[in-house]
């Protein structure tokens, strides 16, 4: 009896488009949310090529809506011949109303910051992971670095024994 082959395509091992590694260094991320993005056609083509930077981007809340600002999307030469691309255009984030209300309350009353953590594909749609975070002081960054170094050293010691 022949084994049945699965008709599902193998899921790509890495669906990540871009990540903001600096964010975890500068902030304590307390909660993570997944948001959709409103994109133009040339932006989607550029994202498929991985041409986005999230390092200096941030999330703003204006008029009860969340917006991604400062994310730099480099246009492809072949895909954007008929449009005038704006590299750092603000992009609207798609969130549920209850999530948005929760984020608004945390940002306005509790002093949290919204930062983009990573961008990835989910079933052909670009999603942005945003974090509800508080800023780190310099001594907090040093403690985090020291803890990470100790974990690395501990793993080396355990590996050799």
C-alpha beads as a LAMMPS data file, in Angstrom:
LAMMPS data file: protein, C-alpha beads

161 atoms
160 bonds

1 atom types
1 bond types

-500.0 500.0 xlo xhi
-500.0 500.0 ylo yhi
-500.0 500.0 zlo zhi

Masses

1 110.0

Atoms # bond

1 1 1 0.000 0.000 0.000
2 1 1 1.495 3.301 -1.044
3 1 1 1.759 6.055 1.478
4 1 1 -0.499 9.012 0.818
5 1 1 1.285 12.229 0.008
6 1 1 0.178 15.332 1.783
7 1 1 -1.391 17.865 -0.573
8 1 1 -0.345 20.769 1.605
9 1 1 2.686 22.662 0.461
10 1 1 5.658 22.613 2.753
11 1 1 5.529 25.731 4.834
12 1 1 8.522 27.965 4.341
13 1 1 10.849 27.629 7.285
14 1 1 11.339 31.363 7.583
15 1 1 8.414 33.686 6.889
16 1 1 10.137 36.679 8.483
17 1 1 10.505 39.730 6.264
18 1 1 12.349 41.970 8.740
19 1 1 13.004 42.191 12.452
20 1 1 13.878 45.026 14.784
21 1 1 16.625 43.568 16.973
22 1 1 17.434 46.955 18.487
23 1 1 13.970 47.080 20.084
24 1 1 14.638 44.374 22.665
25 1 1 17.903 46.098 23.558
26 1 1 16.245 49.475 24.176
27 1 1 12.881 48.396 25.659
28 1 1 11.261 45.923 28.053
29 1 1 8.594 44.342 25.846
30 1 1 5.679 43.381 28.075
31 1 1 3.035 42.374 25.559
32 1 1 2.965 41.550 21.845
33 1 1 0.198 42.129 19.306
34 1 1 -0.196 41.087 15.674
35 1 1 -1.487 43.729 13.278
36 1 1 -2.266 43.734 9.585
37 1 1 -1.039 46.506 7.295
38 1 1 -2.680 48.621 4.606
39 1 1 -0.125 48.534 1.774
40 1 1 0.123 49.673 -1.807
41 1 1 1.021 47.255 -4.606
42 1 1 4.620 48.400 -5.051
43 1 1 5.167 48.069 -1.277
44 1 1 4.053 44.443 -1.310
45 1 1 6.468 43.658 -4.145
46 1 1 9.294 45.329 -2.226
47 1 1 8.404 43.383 0.919
48 1 1 8.594 40.125 -1.020
49 1 1 12.196 41.098 -1.840
50 1 1 12.824 41.945 1.837
51 1 1 13.478 45.626 1.198
52 1 1 12.232 47.140 4.475
53 1 1 13.942 48.542 7.554
54 1 1 12.167 48.686 10.909
55 1 1 15.076 49.990 12.983
56 1 1 13.995 53.629 13.259
57 1 1 10.263 53.047 12.973
58 1 1 7.592 53.540 15.620
59 1 1 3.835 53.189 16.065
60 1 1 1.651 56.265 16.586
61 1 1 -1.974 56.455 17.627
62 1 1 -3.890 59.232 15.837
63 1 1 -7.653 59.743 15.934
64 1 1 -8.268 56.268 17.374
65 1 1 -6.185 54.484 14.714
66 1 1 -2.702 52.959 14.843
67 1 1 -0.122 54.031 12.241
68 1 1 3.350 52.697 11.438
69 1 1 5.723 55.617 10.851
70 1 1 9.373 55.742 9.919
71 1 1 9.563 52.295 8.298
72 1 1 11.665 52.625 5.160
73 1 1 10.445 50.552 2.191
74 1 1 12.852 50.737 -0.755
75 1 1 10.985 50.649 -4.071
76 1 1 11.940 48.203 -6.792
77 1 1 12.985 49.864 -10.036
78 1 1 10.863 47.568 -12.170
79 1 1 7.746 47.540 -9.987
80 1 1 7.268 51.252 -9.415
81 1 1 7.671 52.789 -12.864
82 1 1 4.138 54.206 -13.094
83 1 1 3.812 55.524 -9.517
84 1 1 5.817 57.966 -7.460
85 1 1 6.771 55.924 -4.381
86 1 1 7.037 57.504 -0.945
87 1 1 9.684 55.484 0.902
88 1 1 8.617 56.357 4.446
89 1 1 4.854 56.701 3.983
90 1 1 2.819 56.114 7.159
91 1 1 0.955 52.818 6.956
92 1 1 -2.306 52.141 8.745
93 1 1 -2.304 49.164 11.106
94 1 1 -5.330 46.898 11.265
95 1 1 -6.252 45.888 14.820
96 1 1 -9.427 44.788 16.569
97 1 1 -11.252 47.580 18.380
98 1 1 -10.703 46.040 21.818
99 1 1 -6.961 45.682 21.154
100 1 1 -6.786 49.270 19.953
101 1 1 -8.653 50.553 23.013
102 1 1 -6.285 48.611 25.274
103 1 1 -3.234 50.035 23.507
104 1 1 -4.593 53.583 23.632
105 1 1 -5.177 53.265 27.372
106 1 1 -1.710 51.886 28.031
107 1 1 0.048 54.533 25.945
108 1 1 -1.896 57.556 27.199
109 1 1 -2.374 56.682 30.875
110 1 1 0.441 54.310 31.802
111 1 1 3.286 55.762 29.726
112 1 1 4.004 52.772 27.512
113 1 1 5.479 52.931 24.014
114 1 1 4.425 50.998 20.918
115 1 1 7.317 49.635 18.875
116 1 1 7.407 47.381 15.806
117 1 1 9.249 44.147 16.547
118 1 1 9.062 42.136 13.344
119 1 1 7.266 41.802 10.038
120 1 1 6.353 38.440 8.543
121 1 1 4.024 36.649 6.138
122 1 1 0.891 34.793 7.290
123 1 1 -0.972 33.078 4.454
124 1 1 0.321 35.569 1.908
125 1 1 -0.501 38.643 4.001
126 1 1 2.061 40.895 5.644
127 1 1 1.683 41.099 9.415
128 1 1 3.495 43.338 11.874
129 1 1 4.250 42.289 15.420
130 1 1 4.100 45.313 17.689
131 1 1 5.178 45.405 21.304
132 1 1 3.783 47.306 24.243
133 1 1 7.015 48.355 25.921
134 1 1 8.727 50.529 28.511
135 1 1 12.119 52.085 27.889
136 1 1 15.268 50.703 29.506
137 1 1 17.745 52.787 31.450
138 1 1 21.484 52.381 30.817
139 1 1 21.944 50.203 33.913
140 1 1 19.099 47.943 32.753
141 1 1 20.845 47.447 29.409
142 1 1 24.069 46.506 31.190
143 1 1 22.263 44.002 33.410
144 1 1 20.565 42.423 30.400
145 1 1 23.906 42.137 28.602
146 1 1 25.546 40.591 31.660
147 1 1 22.700 38.064 32.056
148 1 1 22.917 37.082 28.374
149 1 1 26.702 36.585 28.637
150 1 1 26.249 34.430 31.744
151 1 1 23.638 32.248 30.014
152 1 1 26.000 31.764 27.058
153 1 1 28.906 30.853 29.363
154 1 1 26.713 28.486 31.375
155 1 1 25.658 26.716 28.168
156 1 1 29.321 26.289 27.177
157 1 1 30.221 24.820 30.564
158 1 1 27.306 22.378 30.477
159 1 1 28.174 21.330 26.924
160 1 1 31.755 20.395 27.819
161 1 1 30.802 18.367 30.892

Bonds

1 1 1 2
2 1 2 3
3 1 3 4
4 1 4 5
5 1 5 6
6 1 6 7
7 1 7 8
8 1 8 9
9 1 9 10
10 1 10 11
11 1 11 12
12 1 12 13
13 1 13 14
14 1 14 15
15 1 15 16
16 1 16 17
17 1 17 18
18 1 18 19
19 1 19 20
20 1 20 21
21 1 21 22
22 1 22 23
23 1 23 24
24 1 24 25
25 1 25 26
26 1 26 27
27 1 27 28
28 1 28 29
29 1 29 30
30 1 30 31
31 1 31 32
32 1 32 33
33 1 33 34
34 1 34 35
35 1 35 36
36 1 36 37
37 1 37 38
38 1 38 39
39 1 39 40
40 1 40 41
41 1 41 42
42 1 42 43
43 1 43 44
44 1 44 45
45 1 45 46
46 1 46 47
47 1 47 48
48 1 48 49
49 1 49 50
50 1 50 51
51 1 51 52
52 1 52 53
53 1 53 54
54 1 54 55
55 1 55 56
56 1 56 57
57 1 57 58
58 1 58 59
59 1 59 60
60 1 60 61
61 1 61 62
62 1 62 63
63 1 63 64
64 1 64 65
65 1 65 66
66 1 66 67
67 1 67 68
68 1 68 69
69 1 69 70
70 1 70 71
71 1 71 72
72 1 72 73
73 1 73 74
74 1 74 75
75 1 75 76
76 1 76 77
77 1 77 78
78 1 78 79
79 1 79 80
80 1 80 81
81 1 81 82
82 1 82 83
83 1 83 84
84 1 84 85
85 1 85 86
86 1 86 87
87 1 87 88
88 1 88 89
89 1 89 90
90 1 90 91
91 1 91 92
92 1 92 93
93 1 93 94
94 1 94 95
95 1 95 96
96 1 96 97
97 1 97 98
98 1 98 99
99 1 99 100
100 1 100 101
101 1 101 102
102 1 102 103
103 1 103 104
104 1 104 105
105 1 105 106
106 1 106 107
107 1 107 108
108 1 108 109
109 1 109 110
110 1 110 111
111 1 111 112
112 1 112 113
113 1 113 114
114 1 114 115
115 1 115 116
116 1 116 117
117 1 117 118
118 1 118 119
119 1 119 120
120 1 120 121
121 1 121 122
122 1 122 123
123 1 123 124
124 1 124 125
125 1 125 126
126 1 126 127
127 1 127 128
128 1 128 129
129 1 129 130
130 1 130 131
131 1 131 132
132 1 132 133
133 1 133 134
134 1 134 135
135 1 135 136
136 1 136 137
137 1 137 138
138 1 138 139
139 1 139 140
140 1 140 141
141 1 141 142
142 1 142 143
143 1 143 144
144 1 144 145
145 1 145 146
146 1 146 147
147 1 147 148
148 1 148 149
149 1 149 150
150 1 150 151
151 1 151 152
152 1 152 153
153 1 153 154
154 1 154 155
155 1 155 156
156 1 156 157
157 1 157 158
158 1 158 159
159 1 159 160
160 1 160 161
